Amino acid sequence: MSELDSRLRAVCDMAVADSREMAGRHEYDGLIQDLSPEGVRAGLAAIGEGKLPDDPHDAAHLEIFEVAIRARFGELELHRRSPLEHLNNLDLAVYDREYAPEEERTAAKFAHLARWPEAVDNAVASLDLLSAPVATALLGAVRGLAGGVPKEAEEPIREAALKAHARLVRHVEEASRSGDPDASLGAEGLSLLMGTDEGLPVDLGALAGRADAERDRLMARLTEACAKLGQGDRPPLDVARELVRDHPGIDGVIDAARAGAEKAVAFTREKDLVPYHDGECLVGLAPESRRWAMAMMSWAAPGEPDAPSWYHITPPDLSWPERDIEEWLEVFSETTLPAINVHEVAPGHFSHGRALRHAPSEVRRTLMSMSFAEGWAHYAEELCVEEGFAPDDPRFEIGVWLEALIRVTRLACAIGVHTGAMTVEEGARRFEADTHLAGPAAMSEAARATFDPTYGRYTWGKLEILDLRERARAEWGAGFSLKRFHTAMLDLGSPPLGLLHGAL
């Protein structure tokens, strides 16, 4: 792992958890980010000091991240408004990945755990603008942190960590009762957050209109796909709600994901859709600390020695209520799991992770736009429909459109909630009207807008990639191919959307 220059290091110092997890910068192992008011001010003061990279793209990439950090921590002060940064700061799950010998990772985990009291003190000092909706939405996640405290840690360290955790829980509980009832950033705040993250001006009205148009396109595609099943005379979402009930049992979920991942990798290689087909992707049960997620990719990060990437799956727990088990299993249905497989594995996140390891500079291997990363994986789903994945089973296509309808509704809901045009309850009703989700699942998706205001990034990233692809077709003419286009984009790493044009 090469050393980072001081200017790039200052950015990583303001994103310790992401640098450690996504980029594999394990010099941060055992450390926390100082998210106290004083620590954030000191970190901001260091941003932008030093020489920019000689490469013009890398210089622009780094500067966008610097501007975004100033917006997040300086102008919007998100560390005061949401526990999310603090949750990431406390998270110990990264040490469960096999990037180094177990003894080394365990020592780092215990050192990190010993810093919990300090991290919680900083969180409590900072979280003075925590709204009631955000506190309520994240309270379960805050409480759940205790489950990741290793039982084998030395008792004094474990006891101090759990006492600190209890302080944080009490603080968030109090905010859920007495915090500001308005969680919105406002139109100006949301535009600033989205635009600075990606180096693009953001017109929220135009983007909301684009989300509506995309919803209509997706619903038309879903209707066409249902007709291929002989269900064209029924409302497509009713058909979908029936289809997702066909799923493996608890014991069969991981085997189904493993078979689907192998099929996705084979298809991506056969069609030669991405620049690199190297690496190994294993499929298995998520570590206990990561079982809040149904399915996720944990790739061999660019800064780590090469090792297998893991596609982690979490079946429901047998102790759960029957309805909760059924709703969880529907995610792994014969209709929706194949779309998740290509999103998480190939040509989605696993393939992207392999390309990141080959990116030509530290900036590109280290600073990752999540709108591009999630947009790429979401684009990969529709790409597989276009290229004929599972051509004899319309359920694959139906699953892709269902996942896309959830993603585009997130974009509409985030804009609505943060501009004041929509309440969370109205957002939940939109999820029920425009997706196959209902009841608690729809409400959960709508509530996520309060603490994850950029969760429309899947659709936004996908649409920007599709726009760029049309430009590439026009400009390259006979020289266009999917492999050439995808390679040109992925050579940029995980670029801010405002720099995607550099692929041309």
Secondary structure, DSSP 8 states (H G I E B T S, - for coil): -----HHHHHHHHTSHHHHHHTS--GGGTT-----SHHHHHHHHHHTT-S---SSHHHHHHHHHHHHHHIIIIIIS-HHHH-SHHHHHHH--GGGGS-SS-HHHHHHHHHHHHHTHHHHHHHHHHH-SS--HHHHHHHHHHHHHGGGGS-TTS-HHHHHHHHHHHHHHHHHHHHHHHHS-S----HHHHHHHHHHHHHTS---HHHHHHHHHHHHHHHHHHHHHHHHHTT-TTS-HHHHHHHHTT----GGGHHHHHHHHHHHHHHHHHHHT-SS---S-EEEEE--GGGTTSSEEEE---TTS----EEEEE----TTS-HHHHHHHHHTTSTTTHHHHHHHHTTTTHHHHHHHHHH-SSHHHHH---HHHHHHHHHHHHHHHHHTTSSTT-HHHHHHHHHHHHHHHHHHHHHHHHHHTS--HHHHHHHHHHHSS--HHHHHHHHHHHHH-TTTTHHHHHHHHHHHHHHHHHHHHGGG--HHHHHHHHHTT-S--GGGGGGG-
